[in-house]
Amino acid sequence: MPTISSMVTKSNPLFLLRTCRRFNFRSFATAPNLSSPSPPPPSAAVKHLDSFTEEFEVGNRPISFQTGKIARFANGSIVMTMDRTNVLSTVTCAKSDISPGFLPLTVDYQEKHFAQGVIPNTFMRREGAPKERELLCGRLIDRPIRPLFPNGFYHEVQVMASVLSSDGKQDPDVMAANATSAALMLSDIPWAGPIGVIRVGRICGQFVINPTMDELSLSDLNLVYACTKDKTLMIDVQAREISENDLKAGLRLAHPEAVKFLEPQIRLASRAGKQKKEYKLSMMSESTMEKVKNLSSERIEAVFSDPKYGKFERGEALDMITQDVKRALEEECDEDSLKGLSKAVDTVRKQIVRKRILKEGARVDGRHLDEVRPVYCEAGNLPALHGSSLFSRGDTQVLCTVTLGAPGDAQRLESVVGPSSKRFMLHYSFPPFSINEVGKRGGLNRREVGHGTLAEKALLAVLPPESDFPYTVRVNSEVMASDGSTSMASVCGGSMALMDAGIPVYEHVAGVSVGLVSEVDPSTGEILDYRILTDILGLEDHLGDMDFKIAGTRNGITAIQLDIKPAGIPLDIICESLEPAFRGRLQILDHMDRSIKAPPTLKYHNDSIRRLIGPLGALKRKIEEETGARICVGDGTLTILAKNQSVMDKAQEKIDFIIGREIEVGGIYKGIVTSIKEYGAFVEFNGGQQGLLHTSELSHEQVSKISDVISVGDQLSLMCIGQDVRGNIKLSRKAVLPNPKKHGSQNWASASQGKQSSTKELHVTKYEVDKAKASTNFFIRSAEECDEQEKLDALSQGPTPSRSTSSNSTISTQITEECEEEKSPTSSQNTECDPHTSVVIDSNEPSTTSRRDKKTETSLSVNNLKIGSVVTAKVHQIRARGLVLDLAGGIKGMYRFQGNAKRDFEVGDQLTVQCYSFTSKGVPVMSQVEDD
């Protein structure tokens, strides 16, 4: 096909112009010789990126550091890889010193949605302001690296950590901290690193290094530990009541594992790192420091030595001293000293406070080193809310409120790892008026988010599981006044507010902050002397070395946050600080328990709970109004919340009066004696429940007459010792009485040992003994009780014929009892105890005595019917397994068919029967007496 250039001829010079116009070409160029080929364009050169990689392994997981391939213009950049998760961290530094008096370090952590292959669900489909998790991860990076910058280094430093990709298995926060350490090592910024950061979990009592997210969901410990080669820099813990000893073991395991991150960073810095640059340090001259110290030290020490000063009074006195020093320097026209006056005065204050603590053990408010400030607790101070509390420790005061919501009110989370929502939130607020300052209320504040999250982690351990309590809970912690440890005050106030709201938390959570003041050798950096302070003030936090926040219950630790100012603290000192924190926590918990206790959860049948609620809840509201307690109803459960024990007891009494209380074996209950029988007494509890107190359970001593011990209407404390298959309650009074020392055996088989008696010894088989112990359906009087009763009757009615035992096989196979043989001090006869019939036999009486000579009860009543009584009864009803007998006097008895005994009875037949026991309901059990 001919080309455009070949078609152009001298005879047709306008051909090219027409062709271009036809195809709408705007411009063209001609060459002198269009037929010559144009030279090819130059090819692009291949760029070679010099990248350096260090690979190693920690916790059986391969890890790599890479530099030189991404973000080459940054002062230092590292890509850290673990599995398929990649995190980029870069550091940059300003060239000029802005001299703000502190290190302007900024740490930005970002998780963009592309890291997990997701488009943002926002209107603009872009990421917005930093989320809470991003702020928290930024703080996690900031806290361990900040102490390692040199003093006087005030150049602005910015750290930016970004998640490039995430497989959802590893949390990128710890990876970002290690990558930041490696980036600082590669940069020319002066920094005393490297550091290692490790996460430790515990599953079924076994510690796990670098746990995955699935493993963390099963773990009762989430420990993040940062350190240098020999010192601790940062600790962050969330746990489910882990003991102090177990935590120490976890810390000592985490340190050598975190050190494994150091050597790869050193090797990489030696290969690809920059030469450290000489930056200008803003240091104070010795002459200025000496001049300010001479002008102010004595007056400052006088202020700190007076414990009567409060926070603001002390601050005003110190400000006056600073102004006087300023006027003195202005008179001398010392401009250099005036520039560093504020920092110099602060240094003098720090030296004086630390010296007094180390040498004298004296704190600025006059407390001992391990003393907690006075505590004030109040729950339910805002009754219109779901829950509220006011907690004060010293001058620090926090108001906490609780709001309950539906499960759909849970907060939605957008993170590359972790759950998609959370149902428990604690929002911490620090308004300017809490420190008497003027300020603006803005959006999310890093400090407020960090303190609120710490308190949230501390309380999360005692919340009921979502299956038992599916509601959304929001706790607001409003700081009313601040003088140190407001986050720990939020833990205490939040715990009380949760209980006031009726949430079934089983234990209070309290927190306390522990500080440290140390003396360090300037040449070696070793600690020469130190003091641990419990419940530090805001001033002690500012002038001290450590802020160690520890929260937990009486059973263990639930949350920890450690922040330090020096370049590391030995781990031994950290572990030593746990003990005074535990003692201080117990003191605070005692005050909280006196204010409001963990609500008892009682189990009732749903029908009983319906009776308590009443129509439209009227009865429940009435109890709450009369007692001041709050009642929360669940499926078969009842939770009572009260401000103190007296209110709790009052509410419990009213509930018991309406629906009674579920009687459990081993529980001790109060009841009133309603009736007394020969075999025991019936006791009624609130709600109409009744139980039987048998005579054998009245006292540790032998009781011959029940009325000598108790009477109708007496209120007794009794223990439930058993329930039969029908739910009949068996009670014991002697179980709650002190047991006196016994000098003789109480076993019926050895009752005759050590006594001179002519009583026959009965041979009882093991089967009969086991059967007697296994029988729980009958309450039977012993032979001694029957004998004593007969003697009393004989004194009042005259002599009665001796009674003999029945040889009926029915009696011998059915009646079981524990029988004690004891010689009566008032009787000269030798007696014999029959283990089958509970009757006393005269051993001198002939065995052929006719039963016709036996006395038959004719005038029968409930009071004179007892074991061994022989009566004439009529058959009232015939049932499948026995007879219902009419014993006269309106008394009905029970006769059971046994073996091959006679069964062909008719209604109205008369039988001669003998009472040999009573059922747990008090129904007499009879056996037939046959004539010889």
Secondary structure by P-SEA (a helix, b strand, c coil): cccccccccccccaaaaaaaaaaccccccccccccbbbbbcbbbbbbbbbbbbbbbccccbbbbbbcccccccccbbbbbbcccbbbbbbbbbbcccccccccbbbbbbbbccccccccccccccccccccaaaaaaaaaaaaaaccccccccccbbbbbbbbccccccccaaaaaaaaaaaaaaacccccccbbbbbbbbbccccccccccaaaaaaccbbbbbbbccccccbbbbbbccccaaaaaaaaaaaaaaaacccaaaaaaaacccccccccccccccaaaaaaaaaacaaaaaaaaacccccaaaaaaaaaaaaaaaaaaaaaacaaaaaaaaaaaaaaaaaaaaaaaaaaccccccccccccccbbbbbccccccccccbbbbcccbbbbbbbbbbccccccccccccccccccbbbbbbbccccccbbbbbbcccaaaaaaaaaaaaaacccccccccccbbbbbbbbbcccccaaaaaaaaaaaaaaaaacccccbbbbbbbbbbbbcccccccccccccccccccaaaaaacccbbbbbbccccccbbbbbbcccbbbaaaaaaaaaaaaaaaaaaaaaaaaacccbbbbbbcaaaaaaaacccaaaaaaaaaaccbbbbbcccbbbbbbccaaaaaaaaaaaaaaccccccccbbbbbbbccccccbbbbbcccbbbbbbcccccccccccccccccccccccccccccccccbbbbbbccccccccccccccccccccccccccbbbbbbcaaaaaaaaaccccccccaaaaaaaaaaaaaccccccbbbbbccaaaaaccccbbbbbbbccccbbbbbcccccccccccccccccccccccccccccccccccbbbbbcccccccccccccccccbbbbbbbccccccccccccccbbbbccccccbbbbbbbbbcc
